[in-house]
Amino acid sequence: MSPAPPPVVPLSVLDLSPVPSGTPAATALRRTVELARAAERFGYHRYWLAEHHNQPSTAGSAPAVLAAAVAAATGELRVGAGGVMLPNHAPLAVAEAFRVLAALHPGRIDLGLGRAPGTDARTALALRGTRPDPGPGPGPGPDDFTERFTELLGHVDGFAPGHRLAGVRAVPDGVPLPPVWVLGSSERGATTAARLGTGYAHAGHLGTADPVALLRTYREGFRPCAHRAAPHALLTVVAIVADAEERARALLRAHELASVRARLGRPGPLPSAEEAAAHAWTPAERHVAGQLAEELDGRVVAGTAPEVARRLHALVAATGADELVVLTPVHGHAERERSYELLARAWGLAPRTAATR
């Protein structure tokens, strides 16, 4: 067998810490750490953890805590948040948490920042510790992401004299802020990342926006800053790989069922392929499944490793992404790990001979 070609762009992992049916959420978190060790062996570039709240389908509510655990369990893998939902947190707290991580794991930490709360309005209010206005209903408040981002940088770089927060520094001082990405699935996210001079992480596994257009918008509008001189665009996709095409399709069907349930307001643990095969799909569920397939065409890929790699190479060529970040929502831990292993080989990643730690 001829060796796999060298990778066109780096391949990374996004882990939402999915909760499979019949499995405690605590086990899902431990499997995140186990999968990160495997991803390091397989040669993946970075490993990002997401922030979601009040959702029975995911256990990842504290990405900084998970990032600390993953970084401590690995030795070369870049680790970070994909991302911290900035509306939920005081900018000083975020700056300090990631400076601590950067001090403990120099050169290995990333900071992805989300503009949305990543949850429903009531939970967002609980996270902010605020009370709803006595008006028509609760809401997470105005979009103040740029102000919060500017404040976060001020706690690292310093504020102008006379600023209300002048002199408030993110401890530990003297530690550089990790590289920053703004997350997004719409034009607003792309333009925000370009204007602020950050990296851009496009959530290709969500929404209907065309990643080709949005990555172009980001690159063309990018303004260099002290923290980043050139644009860098990540593209997240769903990829499920199995040794046999039929099994990959069965695993994809389980992911589709979980996505349909979430879209219909009935989120729950990730079903197994066998549960999805036995499920009696309602007309409404079939309709939503068709909508999702159309919306995410090309960014949800399943099959054998050569086929998935071929389709992902085509996606990179079309979008000009600097890096692909792969999300693999598979019920069984062994099969999820196997999916990442097969894709790494087909992509031509250089395996690390052993986990460093």
Steps between C-alpha positions, in 0.01 A plus 500: 500500500638840406540751786230761554573839339611781731210698646386805306408683821521399867219293646365571848224381733193668647356306794161596643527219759183335365294297744407165341172338597540277803823672607550740794614850412805455724612211279468722193745747657752227582474375143584848376837472672549146364418611146742792527782258582408295196478809276850595606629153404322521164670831414217754532611861535267645764216389727221743579228476764164674471271675747134401521258532789174338607519243220459127568693414185836647600702502822748773404389801704841624619755505215779657705477219756492233229788668317708479817426129532574429134820704496623321813428161340685579175835647412510643146139548396377859489201532734237766530146624507282478197382692671437710808167679460614850595150635585488252790821611671678802637784583255748515788408145606555370145833682464623363833386142434679485167811676625518233772465228237765668283738520795455131580517385135708756307438515126217244507185695592238657270211731585192485282229752590131471420264793456187313614421359846482144366177425680140614547414849625407394853825308551695794356347722767598249767857493370524878510350514845244758391125531531270529199350839429134530595420542132364255243739218586852400604788551264879471512550872447650704216785386277797650683762257371736765361498691829563182697779395262665841527478479877657153497798632301525799732554271797802358315640793300395778737229765480536862396562746784173605655314184399265380774694169521851644465741303717292182511725229358434133422718289726750343440657806344774456244336199334387561140134455421451184291414542131139616466230391255147635468246225438209546264253341264380818326635803320503699822748261659729519198494878484553529876808276487637698203441838665655395832800334335444155651491156348162385373349161583200433279249256647432319176303232685236762588281740308435557135771753410735421213852450643658589165355851513558550871864394499555735204328782691725436798825491301417809291395706802773390739677780688838404648554580866767457765378147578467367144668615179312287246159333474454138603171323431388173656203307362308253716331202334327182613689193380414140585732226373463125531669196346182427304279746313184344640613547858598863437152568362340339804708719733406806295132412533533506879658847483218613270239379750670691783515814284134472403396462863699808591349704216151399614572610856543149638877466554626189671797266526665380181323182381685193380485383140278215611260737676481720191436198275210393722352849527164563334557834327201733496419711193615811690832336584556393141424853380749654744761238408466603136539867590814431700652290222445785254632767736818311590575347160871426476571579866362175641696213348486127570655197335824310475824687560600549133157638409478733799855626444422564132193705584680697768788578264242638256351713777841645586562579134162673469519706819872568536483401867836505677398209722216250541354428843313170514199425719412131522173435687506122540329311785766240578835626627700231318328578169549874547869450565523266201340764278767754591774241452384402151462862390845591633659224293310592186589868548868419530553619856832400656420285805682566824668181616358527853304738715746736664329472838 
